[in-house]
Amino acid sequence: MSLDTIITSGLGRYTRPTTALVLMGGGARTAYQVGVLKALGAMLNLRPEQPKTFPFQVLVGTSAGAINSAYLASMCSQGLGAFDSLANFWGDLRSKDVYRLNVSPWIRFSRYAAAWSLSRQARAHGAFLDNMPLVDTLHRGISQNAIEQALASHTLNALAVTGSSYSTGVHWTFCQVAKGAPYEGWERPGRRAELSPITIEHLMASSAIPFLFPATPLWVNGRREFFGDGSMRQMSPLSPAMHLGARRIMVVGVGQPERNGIAFGAAAGGQTTGSAAPAAVGTTLGSILGHTMASVFHDTLQADVEQTRRVTNTVMQMRRDSAAAMPYNPIDVLAIAPSRSLDDLAQEHTKALPLATRHALTGLGILNGGGGVLASYLLFEPSFVQTLVAMGESDAYARKSEFIGFFAA
């Protein structure tokens, strides 16, 4: 994130204290976010002095995190109950509700034939899988009218989702706000934002994982461009929340503790130590794809969180009269990510993948040697999802005092 973004977004243009939720991308891995938020709702619900209203005014999401954000936006009128509704949504989800592998029935029982069919699908459509089932799932689960009502009633200030244009290489943020709200788009090198109603097409574009799901066309600047997953070229995941007036940001990532080297500690510059590096893995197709996916999805969050905290800590350490003269409001960041490797966890659940998909990935050698990484994005099955939800709850409760303090500030 540029220093200009941090400073100019803190110039005090918005008078209402604003708390943002930023949800990162990661396919099925984002079930972890459901557990964190479910635990947060329970914590706040048990505190009599805490209002039972929805605790976030700005929602920002990327990839599957965009779907979670849009779902919460449509349910935020329920207050803290929106988090339980999100958990129920994920509880009913299956891989068949998200994607399918278009193969003949007889191919399903041959891993080599399924692999051949998968490669043919990729050549024809630019992706291995067909994500059209997700369109129906989103139409059933997310009410765009409810999002508009939440914005009109000021239950919510803004909903933002991100996507990456294959056509121009520009990373876009699409923001839906109430009519007449004091928000406007912004432009930075390689990044742009515009005010726009969030549609199912925006969610499909934001969650179009490269190689796995096909690109989605969207109209921007009066022309049709093709978009893929918003995690690609996402250099500043916290930036949209700041531009939309957030003074406090809770961010839920789904990265690897050993990859990003941080357990996402205290909200104001806490230091933690990541887990030990994993044992060396041979260079297989699965490990290469896994490394590529991890780079696409997770490697920018740590730097963005650290820079935001660094600027805030610098301002807080200044003399009071000097800090008061600066047109900048410190930004409090609470970040949390999985305490355990989701890659290893997914490797234990690969047999839960749909049979045709499992045969195809096995036939291509993708599930060997680190193949759990790719599987972790596709395992929308109860055994894996509920394990992630439970991990999210456990990680959140382990930091209960931080969570309560963040929202009581």
Buried (B, 14 or more C-beta within 10 A) or exposed (E): BBEEBBBBBBEEEBEEEBBBBBBBBBBBBBBBBBBBBBBBBBBBBEEEEBEEEBBBBBBBBBBBBBBBBBBBBBBBBBBBBBBBBBBEBBEEBEBEBBBBBBBEEEBBEBBEBBBBBBBEBBEEBBBBBBBBBBBEBBEEBBBBEBBBBBBEEEBBBBBBBBBBBBBBEBBBBBBBBBEEBEBEBBEBEEBBBBBBBBBBBBBBBBBBBBBBBBBBEBEBEEEEBBBBBBBBBBBBBBBBBBBBBBBBBBBBBBBBBEBBBBBBBBBBBBEEEBEEEEEEEEEBBBBBBBBBBBEBBBBBBBBBBBBBBEBBEEBEEEEEEEBEEEEBBBBBBBBBBBBBBBBBBBBEBBEBBBEBBBBBBBBBBBBBBBBBBBBBBBBBBBEBBBBBBBBBBBBBBEBEEBBBBBBEE
